[in-house]
Amino acid sequence: MDQNVLENFDRWKEFLGEQVDKAQAMGMSNERITQVAQKMGSFLADKVDPKNPQERLLKQMWDASSPDEQHTLAGIMVRMADKAH
């Protein structure tokens, strides 16, 4: 993943939307896409410093959430990205 994608929240949503489109085209279910997004969210929260205020807020929300809540947050991000794309 290009680090520049993480520096701009709109670019991040566009990138995520492109990945959702690709996964849907491969026949992946929305539930599976959300599961992958949840794993990606955990990786980003653990390994990547937030680059902008939106990412800082998402990290704080992620860190304060239970695994079920993180799954919900991942699903919301997938839907936001799909609609924005």
VMD Tcl script that draws the C-alpha trace (Angstrom):
set ca {
  {0.00 0.00 0.00}
  {1.33 3.42 -0.96}
  {2.03 5.48 2.18}
  {0.67 8.59 0.39}
  {-2.77 6.96 0.47}
  {-2.77 7.31 4.27}
  {-1.87 11.00 4.25}
  {-5.18 12.16 2.80}
  {-8.45 10.81 4.19}
  {-10.36 11.31 0.93}
  {-7.65 9.40 -0.93}
  {-7.85 6.66 1.71}
  {-11.62 6.32 1.22}
  {-11.11 6.23 -2.56}
  {-8.44 3.54 -2.21}
  {-10.65 1.50 0.11}
  {-13.57 1.91 -2.31}
  {-11.43 0.59 -5.16}
  {-10.49 -2.45 -3.06}
  {-14.14 -3.07 -2.15}
  {-15.07 -2.91 -5.84}
  {-12.35 -5.44 -6.69}
  {-13.44 -7.79 -3.91}
  {-17.08 -7.56 -5.00}
  {-16.08 -8.26 -8.60}
  {-14.30 -11.42 -7.39}
  {-17.54 -12.52 -5.73}
  {-16.50 -11.83 -2.16}
  {-19.46 -11.33 0.21}
  {-19.91 -8.07 2.08}
  {-19.41 -9.96 5.35}
  {-16.04 -11.30 4.16}
  {-15.04 -7.82 2.94}
  {-15.88 -6.45 6.39}
  {-13.82 -9.21 8.04}
  {-10.83 -8.29 5.87}
  {-11.38 -4.59 6.62}
  {-11.43 -5.39 10.34}
  {-8.07 -7.17 10.07}
  {-6.70 -4.26 8.07}
  {-8.02 -1.82 10.68}
  {-6.27 -3.75 13.45}
  {-3.02 -3.76 11.49}
  {-3.23 -0.02 10.79}
  {-4.13 0.79 14.40}
  {-1.14 -1.20 15.65}
  {1.49 -0.35 13.03}
  {0.74 3.00 11.39}
  {0.84 6.42 13.01}
  {-2.24 8.52 12.15}
  {-1.41 11.06 9.45}
  {-4.42 13.37 9.83}
  {-7.20 14.24 12.31}
  {-9.64 11.74 10.77}
  {-7.19 8.87 11.18}
  {-6.45 9.92 14.77}
  {-10.17 9.84 15.56}
  {-10.59 6.44 13.89}
  {-7.61 5.06 15.84}
  {-9.02 6.37 19.12}
  {-12.41 4.84 18.32}
  {-10.77 1.56 17.25}
  {-8.63 1.36 20.38}
  {-11.64 2.01 22.63}
  {-13.83 -0.58 20.89}
  {-14.48 -4.25 21.59}
  {-13.89 -6.74 18.75}
  {-17.62 -6.64 17.92}
  {-17.56 -2.85 17.80}
  {-14.43 -2.95 15.62}
  {-16.32 -5.24 13.24}
  {-19.11 -2.66 13.12}
  {-16.63 0.18 12.51}
  {-15.02 -1.81 9.70}
  {-18.43 -2.37 8.11}
  {-19.22 1.33 8.34}
  {-15.90 2.23 6.69}
  {-16.54 -0.28 3.90}
  {-19.98 1.23 3.24}
  {-18.59 4.79 3.36}
  {-15.84 3.88 0.92}
  {-18.25 2.05 -1.39}
  {-20.59 5.07 -1.51}
  {-17.75 7.56 -1.94}
  {-16.29 5.63 -4.83}
}
mol new
graphics top color blue
foreach p $ca { graphics top sphere $p radius 0.5 }
foreach p [lrange $ca 0 end-1] q [lrange $ca 1 end] { graphics top cylinder $p $q radius 0.2 }
display resetview
